[in-house]
Amino acid sequence: MASLPDVRKGMSDAGVDFEATVYPGARHAFFNDTNSMTYDPDAAADAWSRVLGFLGERLG
C-alpha cells in the first residue's frame, strides 16, 4: 500500500487510464476461493464485478 501513490503517479505520467481499488482487511490472494485463510468473498465479488465492467466497456 505504501507504494500506491508512486504507482498512481507513474501511471498518470505515462498517460495510462488507471484505477486502484483497495479492499481494507483483504489479504494477498483474497480472490482464491480454495484458500479459506485468505479468501474474502465480498472483496472477490466486488473485484469480479469491476473486471467484468471493465471488459464490457473495453470490448463491447
C-alpha positions as CSV (number, residue, x, y, z in Angstrom):
1,M,0.0,0.0,0.0
2,A,2.9,2.3,0.7
3,S,3.9,2.3,-3.0
4,L,0.4,3.0,-4.3
5,P,0.9,6.8,-4.6
6,D,4.0,6.2,-6.7
7,V,2.2,3.7,-8.9
8,R,-0.6,6.2,-9.4
9,K,1.8,8.9,-10.3
10,G,3.7,6.6,-12.7
11,M,0.5,5.6,-14.4
12,S,-0.6,9.2,-14.7
13,D,2.8,10.3,-16.0
14,A,2.6,7.5,-18.6
15,G,-0.9,8.6,-19.7
16,V,-2.4,5.3,-18.5
17,D,-6.1,5.2,-17.5
18,F,-5.7,3.5,-14.2
19,E,-8.0,2.8,-11.2
20,A,-6.8,1.2,-8.0
21,T,-9.2,-0.3,-5.5
22,V,-8.0,-1.2,-2.0
23,Y,-10.1,-3.6,0.0
24,P,-9.4,-2.9,3.7
25,G,-8.6,-6.1,5.5
26,A,-8.3,-8.2,2.4
27,R,-5.1,-10.2,2.2
28,H,-2.9,-11.3,-0.7
29,A,-4.8,-13.9,-2.8
30,F,-8.2,-12.6,-1.5
31,F,-9.8,-13.9,-4.7
32,N,-8.6,-17.5,-4.2
33,D,-11.7,-19.4,-3.1
34,T,-9.7,-22.5,-2.5
35,N,-7.8,-20.9,0.4
36,S,-10.0,-20.3,3.4
37,M,-7.2,-18.3,5.1
38,T,-7.2,-15.5,2.5
39,Y,-10.4,-15.7,0.6
40,D,-12.6,-12.7,1.1
41,P,-16.0,-13.3,-0.7
42,D,-17.1,-9.7,-0.5
43,A,-13.9,-8.2,-1.9
44,A,-13.7,-11.0,-4.5
45,A,-17.3,-10.4,-5.7
46,D,-16.7,-6.6,-6.0
47,A,-13.4,-7.2,-7.8
48,W,-15.0,-9.6,-10.3
49,S,-17.8,-7.2,-10.9
50,R,-15.3,-4.5,-11.7
51,V,-13.3,-6.7,-14.0
52,L,-16.5,-7.6,-15.9
53,G,-17.5,-3.9,-16.1
54,F,-14.0,-3.0,-17.4
55,L,-14.0,-5.7,-20.0
56,G,-17.6,-4.9,-21.0
57,E,-16.6,-1.2,-21.6
58,R,-13.4,-2.0,-23.5
59,L,-14.6,-5.0,-25.5
60,G,-18.2,-4.1,-26.0
